[in-house]
Amino acid sequence: MAYIVLGFTILYAICVWLLYRGWQQTPCFVSPKDFPLISASVVIPVRNEAKNIYLLLTDLFLQTYPKSHVEVIVVNDNSEDNTLEQIKNFQDTYPTTGWLRIIDMQAPLIGKKKALYQGIQVAQGVLILTTDGDTRIGQNWLSTIVNFYQQKQAKFISSPVALDFPQSFFEKMQVMEFASLVGTGAGTLHWGRPTMCNGANIAFEKAVFEEVGGYEGNWHIASGDDEFLMQKIFRQYPKQVFFLKNKEAIVRTAPLPSWKVFFHQRKRWAGKWKVHHSMTVKAVALFVFFYHLLNIFSFFLLITDYVVILIHILLKFSIEFIFLRQVHSFLNKNKYSLYFLPLFVIYSFYAVYIGIMANFKGYEWKNRKLA
């Protein structure tokens, strides 16, 4: 049995090595200073973001990209706090006429996808960029993405998201875990097998969004506004979907404050695998689940086959650390590398637990219970 575990670990190591090579071979984009200007629309769905939205709008106002070619559309998804008041406070402080638009979505219209759709419908930009209300962005974020879009003639762009300002031990482990998602998304996309992206930092042509039918076919799924759209566009334009590897394009957000909130988010994300049209996504999800289940079982074999199991552990540890170290370096997160060890110990238990719970309906997000 120990040799079966080791065999699967060798297969797993090959997969992670391919992610590592995919990440390495994704070129870092160098943005030239001068490039043609196009109209761009930043669509931000928000719900209960009173603590964060003012800062994000300030970041957007300070962008180096000319305001004459940008519109920011904030769609309020039935917020229960003073999110709208904070947006109006921002309008009172900064000259936003013709730059900032607010859509106050009311029930029965609820949910992130409907909020995004409302914003995209009225957007006038050629390029749509989406982010979340709790993020922070650098001043060259917009110009970098627009430039990349033009250089590559892209139809869909997935850009990096990083967790910032972790305080607790739990939050610092999240930084490590989240980086693996960024690296996996970039690595698989490099090999022509897109699996994941993050709606907090994607861009796409409005015309292509309409061409592929937007969110049609997955309205009933609470999440997936990002990945399902990427898969749709990839099927139509497989050579024009890219990961943007540039530090100026990074969107930053805070880790989740508690295990409960973290669990509900990951359950929401993991629940998408069953309804993916991509066989790659389904195969990866199943392989990862059963491999981590096997990894848990391997601990019981330490007594009888400790040499083989120690080789398995060492191989798994080494290849994962090498891969994540590369991603952390890009995201400027190397100082959290020590937290890889505790994450390595508990990750299989976490992955199996989330994998099981994702098959059960019901979770809570943004103070709203969802099926």
Residue pairs with C-beta under 8 A, 6 or more apart in sequence:
1 301
1 305
2 298
2 301
2 304
2 305
2 308
2 309
2 312
3 308
4 294
5 294
5 295
5 297
5 298
5 301
5 308
5 309
5 312
6 308
6 309
6 311
6 312
6 315
8 291
8 294
9 291
9 295
9 312
9 315
9 316
10 315
12 287
12 291
12 316
12 319
13 315
13 316
13 319
15 287
16 319
16 320
16 323
17 319
17 323
18 187
18 191
19 183
19 184
19 187
19 188
19 323
20 187
20 319
20 322
20 323
20 326
21 187
22 186
22 187
22 188
22 189
22 190
22 191
23 183
23 186
23 187
23 190
23 323
23 326
23 327
24 326
25 190
26 186
26 187
26 189
26 190
26 243
26 245
27 245
28 245
28 246
29 144
29 148
29 151
29 244
29 245
29 246
29 249
30 246
31 140
31 143
31 144
31 147
31 148
31 246
31 248
32 147
35 143
35 146
35 147
35 150
35 151
36 150
37 65
37 66
37 69
37 146
38 69
38 125
38 126
38 127
38 146
38 149
38 150
39 69
39 70
39 71
39 124
39 125
39 126
39 127
40 65
40 69
40 70
40 71
40 125
40 126
40 127
40 128
40 129
40 142
40 146
41 70
41 71
41 72
41 73
41 119
41 120
41 123
41 124
41 125
41 127
41 128
41 129
41 206
42 60
42 70
42 71
42 72
42 73
42 129
42 130
42 131
42 142
43 73
43 75
43 116
43 119
43 120
43 123
43 128
43 129
43 130
44 53
44 56
44 72
44 73
44 74
44 75
44 119
44 130
44 131
44 132
44 133
45 75
45 77
45 112
45 115
45 116
45 119
45 130
45 132
45 133
46 53
46 74
46 75
46 76
46 77
46 79
46 83
46 115
46 132
46 133
47 76
47 77
47 78
47 79
47 83
47 112
47 115
47 133
47 366
47 367
47 368
48 79
48 80
48 81
48 83
48 366
48 367
49 79
49 81
49 83
49 86
49 133
49 134
50 79
50 81
50 82
50 83
50 85
50 86
51 134
52 133
52 134
52 135
53 74
53 83
53 86
53 87
53 90
53 133
54 86
54 87
54 89
54 90
55 136
56 131
56 133
56 134
56 135
56 136
56 137
57 72
57 74
57 87
57 90
57 94
57 100
58 90
58 94
59 136
59 137
59 138
59 139
59 141
60 70
60 72
60 137
60 142
61 67
61 94
61 96
61 99
62 139
63 70
63 137
63 139
63 140
63 141
63 142
63 143
64 139
64 140
64 142
64 143
65 142
65 143
65 146
67 99
70 99
70 125
70 142
71 98
71 99
71 100
71 101
71 123
71 124
71 125
72 99
72 100
72 101
73 101
73 102
73 103
73 119
73 122
73 123
74 87
74 100
74 101
74 102
74 103
74 119
74 133
75 103
75 105
75 115
75 116
75 118
75 119
76 83
76 84
76 87
76 102
76 103
76 104
76 105
76 115
77 105
77 110
77 111
77 112
77 114
77 115
77 366
78 105
78 106
78 107
78 110
80 367
83 133
84 102
84 104
87 100
87 102
90 96
90 100
91 100
101 122
103 115
103 118
103 119
103 122
105 114
105 115
105 118
109 115
109 118
110 368
111 222
112 199
112 222
112 223
112 225
113 215
113 218
113 219
113 222
113 225
116 130
116 199
116 215
116 225
117 214
117 215
120 128
120 206
120 209
120 214
123 206
125 206
126 205
126 206
126 207
127 145
127 146
127 149
127 203
127 204
127 205
127 206
128 203
128 204
128 205
128 206
128 209
129 142
129 145
129 202
129 203
130 199
130 200
130 201
130 202
130 203
130 225
130 226
131 137
131 199
131 200
131 201
131 251
132 199
132 200
132 253
134 253
134 254
135 161
135 200
135 201
135 251
135 252
135 253
136 164
136 251
136 252
136 253
137 251
137 252
138 248
138 250
140 248
141 248
141 249
141 250
141 251
143 248
144 244
144 246
144 248
144 249
145 157
145 159
145 203
145 244
145 249
148 154
148 157
148 242
148 244
148 246
148 249
149 157
149 203
152 240
152 242
153 240
154 203
154 240
154 241
154 242
155 204
155 205
155 208
155 233
155 236
155 237
155 240
155 241
156 202
156 203
156 204
156 205
156 208
156 229
156 230
156 233
156 234
156 237
156 240
156 241
156 242
157 202
157 203
157 204
157 241
157 242
157 243
157 244
158 185
158 186
158 189
158 194
158 197
158 198
158 201
158 202
158 230
158 241
158 242
158 243
158 244
159 201
159 202
159 203
159 243
159 244
159 246
159 249
159 250
159 251
160 182
160 186
160 201
160 243
160 244
160 245
160 249
160 250
160 251
160 330
160 331
161 178
161 182
161 198
161 200
161 201
161 250
161 251
161 252
161 253
162 175
162 178
162 179
162 182
162 250
162 251
162 252
162 253
162 331
162 332
162 333
163 171
163 174
163 175
163 178
163 252
163 253
163 254
163 255
164 252
164 253
164 254
165 254
165 255
166 172
166 174
166 175
166 254
166 255
166 336
169 339
169 342
170 255
170 258
170 259
170 262
171 255
171 256
171 257
172 255
172 336
172 339
173 339
173 342
173 343
174 255
174 256
174 262
175 255
175 333
175 336
175 339
176 324
176 328
176 333
176 336
176 337
176 339
176 340
176 343
177 343
177 347
178 255
179 324
179 327
179 328
179 331
179 333
180 320
180 323
180 324
180 327
181 196
181 198
182 198
182 327
182 331
183 323
183 324
183 326
183 327
184 195
184 196
185 194
185 195
185 196
185 197
185 198
185 243
186 243
186 245
188 194
188 195
188 196
188 280
188 284
189 195
189 241
189 242
189 243
190 243
192 238
193 280
194 230
194 231
194 234
194 241
194 278
194 280
195 227
195 278
195 280
195 281
195 284
196 227
196 281
197 226
197 227
197 230
198 226
199 225
199 226
200 251
200 253
201 249
201 250
201 251
202 226
202 229
202 230
204 229
204 233
208 233
208 236
208 237
209 229
211 236
212 229
212 232
212 233
212 235
212 236
213 232
214 229
215 225
215 228
215 229
217 228
218 224
218 228
218 275
221 228
221 271
221 272
221 275
222 268
222 365
222 370
222 371
223 268
223 269
223 271
223 272
224 272
224 275
227 272
227 276
227 281
228 272
228 276
230 241
231 276
231 277
231 278
231 281
233 240
233 241
234 241
245 330
247 330
247 332
250 331
256 262
256 265
263 354
263 357
264 363
264 364
264 365
265 365
266 354
267 354
267 357
267 358
267 363
268 363
268 365
268 370
270 285
270 354
270 355
270 357
270 358
271 358
271 359
271 363
273 281
273 282
273 285
273 358
274 282
274 359
276 282
285 355
288 351
288 355
289 351
289 352
289 355
292 347
292 348
292 351
292 352
292 355
293 348
293 352
295 316
295 348
296 348
296 349
296 352
298 309
298 312
298 313
299 309
301 308
301 309
302 309
302 310
316 344
317 344
320 340
320 344
321 337
321 340
321 344
324 337
324 340
325 334
325 337
328 334
328 336
328 337
361 371
362 369
362 370
362 371
363 369
363 370
364 370
